[in-house]
Amino acid sequence: MAGDTLNHQVYRRIKDDIMFLVLEPGLALSVQKLADRYGSSRTPVREAVVRLQQEGLVIIYPQARTIVSPISVGRICQERFVRNALELSMVDSFIKNCSVLVTDTLENMIGIQKRMILKENFRGFMEMDQRFHGLLFRTADQQLAAALIQSSNTHYNRGIFLAIKHWGVCPETLPEHEAIVAAARARDEEQMRVVLQQHLDRIGQQTTELKRIFPQYFQD
């Protein structure tokens, strides 16, 4: 239905702006201001805010205010645990199903990421990073796991984007992507798991420093 499509579009635009820090952690929100900002009526905005609350991206204080949720250090740790468990456990299925087309596509995505870095298009880089990892899950026929990560990793992904926005893309990121593809071509499950583990753990190492630099964005 057209109404459902409009509602989803409003939800998607608000969520993207939160995930990419256009709407900053701790920012006070109102339904009317959001409706004005996104050219919508109030009803789709209300529904979007409820969905975003369920995903941990906004906090609603009844009869008081609504804010963009601060980035939670504890939530980053939990989301990282879930992502590590799911992504590392799908490696065997990915290797079994991987084809030359898949590895060629992954290499093409790395090429796009390199161009995004040159343009300092960090949002485009992050979106391509999510597509890169999404293809791993689809190849492993684990779309439900990918959807779970996409909907739940709201604090983890904001932390990653904040790190990229502040420091630029970590120099190890693309070599690790290339190592993942090389392991896939060699059908080396053990090496792919090793590289993925290193790749996924970096945000945990950066969180303490990000919290020191941007204390207004974080909560324990």
C-alpha positions in Angstrom: 0.0 0.0 0.0 1.1 3.6 -0.7 0.7 4.6 2.9 2.9 1.7 4.1 5.5 2.7 1.5 5.4 6.4 2.8 5.6 5.3 6.4 8.7 3.1 5.6 10.3 5.9 3.7 10.0 8.3 6.6 11.2 5.7 9.0 14.2 4.9 6.8 15.2 8.5 6.4 15.1 9.3 10.1 17.0 6.1 10.9 19.7 6.8 8.3 20.2 10.3 9.7 20.5 8.9 13.2 22.9 6.1 12.1 25.1 8.6 10.2 25.0 11.1 13.0 23.1 13.8 11.2 20.8 13.6 14.1 23.3 13.4 16.9 23.2 11.3 20.1 21.3 13.1 22.8 19.5 15.4 20.4 15.9 16.3 21.5 13.3 15.3 18.9 9.7 16.3 18.4 7.1 14.8 16.1 6.2 18.1 14.6 9.8 19.1 13.9 10.6 15.8 12.4 7.4 16.0 10.2 8.6 19.4 9.0 12.1 18.3 8.4 11.1 15.3 6.3 8.0 16.8 4.6 5.6 14.3 6.2 2.5 14.3 8.3 2.8 13.5 12.0 1.4 10.0 11.8 4.3 8.4 9.8 6.7 10.1 12.1 5.0 8.8 15.3 5.2 5.3 13.9 8.8 5.7 12.9 9.7 6.9 16.4 8.1 3.9 17.9 10.1 1.6 15.6 13.3 3.4 16.4 12.6 3.1 20.1 12.3 -0.7 19.6 15.7 -0.7 17.8 17.4 1.3 20.6 17.9 4.5 18.6 15.6 6.8 20.4 14.5 7.1 24.0 10.9 8.2 24.8 10.2 9.8 28.2 6.4 9.7 28.4 4.8 13.1 28.8 8.2 14.7 28.7 10.6 14.4 25.8 12.1 12.2 23.1 15.8 12.1 22.4 18.2 10.3 20.1 19.7 7.6 22.3 23.3 8.2 23.4 25.7 5.5 22.2 25.9 2.9 24.9 29.3 1.3 25.6 27.5 -1.7 27.1 25.2 -2.1 24.1 28.2 -1.9 21.7 29.8 -4.9 23.6 26.5 -6.9 23.4 26.0 -6.1 19.7 29.6 -7.0 18.9 29.1 -10.3 20.7 26.0 -11.1 18.7 27.6 -10.0 15.4 30.8 -12.0 16.1 28.9 -15.1 16.9 26.7 -15.0 13.8 29.3 -13.8 11.3 32.0 -16.3 12.4 29.6 -19.2 12.5 28.4 -18.7 8.9 32.0 -19.0 7.4 31.7 -22.7 6.7 28.4 -22.3 4.8 29.9 -19.3 2.9 32.9 -21.2 1.8 30.8 -24.1 0.6 28.5 -21.8 -1.4 31.1 -19.3 -2.6 31.6 -18.9 -6.4 33.9 -16.9 -8.6 31.0 -14.5 -9.2 30.8 -13.9 -5.4 34.5 -13.2 -5.0 34.6 -11.0 -8.1 31.7 -9.0 -6.7 33.4 -8.7 -3.3 36.5 -7.4 -5.1 34.4 -4.9 -7.0 33.0 -3.6 -3.7 36.5 -3.1 -2.4 37.3 -1.1 -5.5 34.2 1.1 -4.8 35.3 1.6 -1.2 38.7 2.8 -2.4 37.1 5.4 -4.5 34.8 6.4 -1.6 37.9 7.0 0.5 39.5 9.2 -2.1 36.3 11.3 -2.2 36.1 11.3 1.6 32.5 9.9 1.2 32.5 8.1 4.5 28.8 7.4 4.4 29.1 5.8 1.0 32.1 3.8 2.3 30.0 2.6 5.3 27.1 1.6 3.2 29.3 -0.4 0.9 30.9 -2.0 3.9 27.5 -3.2 5.0 26.8 -4.5 1.5 30.1 -6.4 1.6 29.3 -8.2 4.8 25.7 -8.7 3.7 26.9 -10.6 0.6 28.8 -12.9 2.9 25.6 -13.8 4.7 23.5 -14.1 1.6 26.0 -16.4 0.1 25.9 -18.5 3.2 22.1 -18.5 2.9 21.8 -16.8 6.3 19.6 -13.8 5.4 17.8 -13.9 8.8 21.1 -13.5 10.6 22.0 -10.6 8.4 18.7 -8.9 9.0 19.1 -9.5 12.8 22.5 -7.8 12.7 21.2 -4.9 10.5 18.3 -4.2 12.9 20.1 -4.7 16.2 23.6 -3.2 15.7 22.5 0.4 16.1 25.1 1.4 18.7 27.9 -0.7 17.2 27.4 0.8 13.8 27.2 4.4 15.1 30.4 3.8 16.9 32.1 2.6 13.7 30.8 5.6 11.7 31.9 8.0 14.4 35.4 6.5 14.3 35.5 6.8 10.5 34.2 10.3 10.6 36.8 11.4 13.2 39.9 9.4 12.2 39.1 8.4 8.6 38.9 4.8 7.4 41.2 2.6 9.5 44.2 1.6 7.3 43.7 -2.1 8.1 40.1 -2.2 6.9 40.6 -2.7 3.2 43.5 -5.1 3.5 41.3 -7.2 5.8 38.5 -7.1 3.2 41.1 -8.2 0.6 42.3 -11.0 2.9 38.7 -12.2 3.4 38.4 -12.5 -0.4 41.7 -14.2 -0.7 40.7 -16.7 2.0 37.4 -17.3 0.1 39.2 -17.9 -3.2 41.5 -20.4 -1.4 38.5 -21.9 0.5 40.4 -21.5 3.7 37.8 -21.4 6.5 40.3 -21.0 9.3 42.1 -18.0 7.7 38.8 -16.3 6.9 37.7 -16.7 10.6 41.0 -15.2 11.8 40.7 -12.2 9.6 37.0 -11.7 10.4 37.7 -11.8 14.1 40.4 -9.1 13.8 38.1 -7.0 11.6 35.1 -7.2 13.9 36.9 -6.6 17.1 38.3 -3.2 16.2 35.4 -1.1 17.4 35.9 -2.5 20.9 39.4 -1.2 20.9 38.3 2.3 19.7 35.3 2.8 22.0 37.3 4.0 25.0 39.1 6.7 23.0 35.9 7.8 21.2 34.1 8.2 24.6 37.0 10.4 25.8 36.8 12.6 22.7 33.0 12.7 22.4 31.7 12.3 26.0 28.4 14.0 25.0 27.6 11.2 22.6 28.1 8.3 25.0 26.7 6.6 28.1 28.0 3.6 30.0 
